[in-house]
């Protein structure tokens, strides 16, 4: 079974890459957190998605904290801890959203 042709590694996978075809990492160095105008579109999309994800995470996390406070600590204050947590999440997430969006400009 050691001579099975299905187990042979193709030549294309065993030869090293020709690094001269790829741009150097040194050419793409820039200030951390700053996107240049000529960045790839996928990198820009990931950064924008991260900003939106951080906003949603802040709203959900603080909403869950408000729900936990409402459920276990102050059940008589019915909707207000949850509403307060959601509002705090919107405010904090919005501030963070604006900060991160300004870094992209």
Backbone bond lengths (Angstrom), bond angles and torsions (degrees), N, CA, C in turn:
res aa  C-N    CA-C-N  psi(-1)  N-CA   C-N-CA  omega(-1)  CA-C   N-CA-C  phi
1 X - - - 1.435 - - 1.534 113.11 -
2 X 1.333 121.14 -16.24 1.465 120.31 179.73 1.522 113.15 -67.07
3 X 1.333 119.84 -17.46 1.458 122.18 -179.68 1.524 111.99 -96.98
4 X 1.280 117.67 18.57 1.458 121.53 -178.63 1.535 109.20 -67.41
5 X 1.334 120.43 123.63 1.473 121.73 -177.50 1.531 112.76 -67.69
6 X 1.311 117.75 -19.80 1.463 119.60 178.69 1.525 112.10 -70.67
7 X 1.320 116.72 -21.55 1.461 121.18 -178.63 1.524 113.04 -91.43
8 X 1.350 117.76 -5.21 1.466 121.17 -179.42 1.531 109.52 -73.02
9 X 1.327 116.82 134.43 1.462 122.43 178.05 1.522 108.11 -78.53
10 X 1.334 118.17 128.52 1.472 120.11 179.86 1.531 111.18 -62.98
11 X 1.327 115.10 151.03 1.465 120.47 -179.33 1.527 111.88 -61.57
12 X 1.329 117.78 -33.52 1.466 120.79 -178.73 1.527 111.31 -64.14
13 X 1.330 116.59 -27.83 1.471 119.28 -179.97 1.519 112.70 -89.56
14 X 1.311 117.43 -16.89 1.463 119.16 -177.50 1.526 113.36 -96.86
15 X 1.339 118.30 -9.80 1.464 120.10 178.07 1.531 109.67 -91.49
16 X 1.322 117.60 144.02 1.469 119.60 179.97 1.536 111.05 -70.29
17 X 1.326 115.18 157.68 1.457 121.32 179.58 1.523 111.05 -71.99
18 X 1.315 115.31 147.43 1.453 121.52 173.23 1.527 107.56 -86.22
19 X 1.308 116.91 98.57 1.462 122.09 -173.73 1.523 113.19 -69.64
20 X 1.315 118.37 -12.81 1.456 119.79 -179.67 1.537 111.27 -70.86
21 X 1.315 118.00 -17.98 1.465 120.96 180.00 1.520 112.71 -80.92
22 X 1.334 117.88 -14.43 1.455 121.31 -175.68 1.523 110.49 -107.37
23 X 1.348 118.10 144.69 1.469 119.29 178.23 1.526 110.65 -66.24
24 X 1.280 114.13 147.82 1.456 120.13 -178.87 1.517 110.56 -70.97
25 X 1.312 115.83 148.37 1.459 121.10 177.23 1.519 110.28 -65.66
26 X 1.322 116.65 -31.88 1.457 120.93 -179.22 1.525 111.62 -64.43
27 X 1.322 117.76 -30.31 1.449 120.82 -179.16 1.524 111.66 -70.03
28 X 1.320 117.93 -26.82 1.455 120.95 -175.18 1.526 113.10 -95.27
29 X 1.338 118.18 6.34 1.466 119.99 -179.54 1.512 110.12 -66.07
30 X 1.348 115.30 138.68 1.463 121.05 177.20 1.517 107.59 -154.38
31 X 1.299 116.13 174.47 1.457 120.27 -179.63 1.525 109.37 -63.25
32 X 1.335 117.87 137.61 1.455 119.56 -179.81 1.525 111.23 -64.64
33 X 1.328 115.25 138.94 1.454 120.44 178.54 1.513 114.29 83.92
34 X 1.317 118.33 -4.26 1.467 121.68 -179.41 1.518 108.89 -110.82
35 X 1.298 116.61 128.77 1.448 121.19 177.34 1.518 109.04 -97.44
36 X 1.299 116.36 134.31 1.456 118.81 176.41 1.520 109.18 -87.47
37 X 1.304 116.70 164.61 1.458 121.82 -177.00 1.523 111.95 -67.48
38 X 1.338 118.01 -25.15 1.457 120.10 -176.64 1.525 112.86 -101.12
39 X 1.327 117.99 19.02 1.464 120.37 174.70 1.518 109.58 -63.25
40 X 1.312 116.56 156.08 1.450 120.66 177.37 1.520 110.84 -65.15
41 X 1.294 116.29 151.06 1.461 119.91 -176.57 1.523 111.32 -66.14
42 X 1.320 118.09 -33.07 1.458 119.91 -179.58 1.527 110.55 -66.66
43 X 1.318 117.00 -40.02 1.460 120.50 178.52 1.530 110.35 -64.25
44 X 1.317 117.13 -41.21 1.463 121.04 177.06 1.534 110.39 -63.08
45 X 1.322 117.33 -42.66 1.461 120.96 -179.30 1.530 111.11 -63.98
46 X 1.318 116.73 -37.76 1.466 120.01 178.00 1.526 109.98 -65.28
47 X 1.329 117.08 -42.51 1.466 119.85 179.31 1.527 111.57 -64.30
48 X 1.323 116.69 -42.68 1.466 120.36 179.10 1.518 110.27 -65.78
49 X 1.325 117.14 -41.34 1.463 120.62 177.87 1.519 112.37 -63.68
50 X 1.317 116.33 -35.58 1.463 120.12 178.28 1.525 110.81 -66.17
51 X 1.329 116.48 -39.36 1.462 120.28 178.71 1.525 109.97 -62.95
52 X 1.320 117.45 -46.27 1.459 120.91 178.23 1.524 112.27 -64.78
53 X 1.325 115.95 -38.92 1.466 120.04 177.87 1.513 112.33 -64.68
54 X 1.330 117.27 -38.24 1.470 120.39 177.53 1.522 111.06 -64.48
55 X 1.329 117.02 -38.85 1.464 120.30 177.64 1.529 110.26 -63.08
56 X 1.324 116.71 -48.59 1.469 120.26 -179.74 1.527 111.28 -63.15
57 X 1.318 117.40 -39.09 1.457 121.31 179.71 1.527 111.21 -64.04
58 X 1.323 117.81 -39.93 1.468 120.92 178.49 1.526 110.51 -63.30
59 X 1.332 117.03 -43.54 1.465 120.16 -179.45 1.529 110.74 -65.39
60 X 1.324 116.76 -45.15 1.468 120.29 -178.40 1.529 110.80 -67.27
61 X 1.322 117.72 -44.94 1.468 120.71 -177.07 1.526 111.39 -63.76
62 X 1.319 117.25 -47.13 1.466 118.54 -179.33 1.530 111.15 -72.47
63 X 1.312 117.74 -28.96 1.458 120.38 173.03 1.524 111.43 -64.46
64 X 1.330 116.80 -41.30 1.467 120.41 177.20 1.529 111.67 -66.26
65 X 1.317 116.44 -37.75 1.475 119.09 176.36 1.519 109.77 -63.88
66 X 1.328 117.23 -43.86 1.458 120.65 177.35 1.520 111.97 -62.24
67 X 1.331 117.07 -39.88 1.459 120.54 177.40 1.527 111.15 -64.66
68 X 1.338 116.91 -40.08 1.464 120.66 178.11 1.521 111.72 -64.31
69 X 1.317 116.56 -42.11 1.476 120.35 177.37 1.525 109.24 -62.91
70 X 1.313 117.02 -43.33 1.468 120.99 -179.67 1.523 111.08 -64.48
71 X 1.314 117.53 -40.39 1.463 121.19 -175.40 1.514 112.62 -74.77
72 X 1.336 117.38 -45.44 1.454 119.25 -170.58 1.527 114.78 -103.98
73 X 1.297 119.61 -27.67 1.461 119.75 -175.03 1.523 112.88 -101.94
74 X 1.310 117.55 -45.74 1.468 120.11 -176.55 1.527 110.95 -132.50
75 X 1.332 117.79 71.62 1.471 118.66 -178.79 1.532 112.86 -66.30
76 X 1.319 117.84 -21.15 1.466 119.39 -179.15 1.530 112.20 -76.39
77 X 1.316 117.71 -16.20 1.463 121.42 -178.70 1.524 110.60 -90.69
78 X 1.292 116.03 29.28 1.462 128.80 -169.42 1.535 117.56 -2.49
79 X 1.311 122.88 -91.41 1.471 116.78 -169.30 1.520 114.88 -86.98
80 X 1.320 118.70 -11.19 1.466 119.31 -167.61 1.521 115.92 -70.19
81 X 1.329 120.90 -38.67 1.481 117.34 175.07 1.530 112.60 -62.70
82 X 1.322 116.87 -38.53 1.459 120.09 177.48 1.521 111.17 -65.75
83 X 1.310 117.36 -44.98 1.463 121.30 179.32 1.525 110.02 -64.14
84 X 1.324 116.71 -42.06 1.467 120.57 178.08 1.516 111.67 -62.88
85 X 1.324 117.28 -41.19 1.468 120.44 177.97 1.519 111.95 -64.26
86 X 1.328 115.73 -41.54 1.464 119.00 178.74 1.531 111.28 -65.99
87 X 1.320 117.17 -41.80 1.464 120.44 178.60 1.526 111.40 -65.43
88 X 1.330 116.19 -41.06 1.469 119.38 176.97 1.523 110.38 -63.37
89 X 1.332 117.24 -38.54 1.461 120.78 177.48 1.514 112.03 -63.97
90 X 1.329 116.36 -39.81 1.467 119.91 178.79 1.525 110.60 -66.22
91 X 1.338 116.83 -42.57 1.472 120.09 -178.92 1.525 110.69 -67.69
92 X 1.322 117.58 -50.08 1.465 120.89 -178.21 1.529 110.70 -66.33
93 X 1.333 116.71 -44.10 1.463 119.78 177.30 1.515 111.92 -62.95
94 X 1.332 117.36 -37.55 1.463 120.62 178.72 1.514 112.24 -66.67
95 X 1.331 116.74 -40.98 1.467 119.66 177.54 1.523 111.14 -63.31
96 X 1.331 115.53 -43.29 1.462 119.94 178.62 1.532 110.71 -65.61
97 X 1.331 116.07 -37.50 1.462 121.43 177.75 1.529 110.64 -59.49
98 X 1.334 115.86 -45.92 1.469 120.13 -179.15 1.533 110.44 -65.29
99 X 1.336 117.50 -42.01 1.464 120.70 178.79 1.525 111.12 -59.84
100 X 1.330 116.26 -48.44 1.461 120.15 -178.19 1.518 111.96 -68.41
101 X 1.326 117.47 -36.01 1.466 120.34 179.22 1.531 110.76 -66.98
102 X 1.319 117.45 -35.52 1.473 119.82 177.52 1.521 111.57 -66.78
103 X 1.330 117.25 -31.08 1.466 119.97 178.09 1.526 111.18 -67.08
104 X 1.322 117.33 -28.83 1.455 120.62 179.61 1.516 113.10 -75.89
105 X 1.317 117.56 -21.10 1.472 120.67 -177.14 1.502 112.10 -81.64
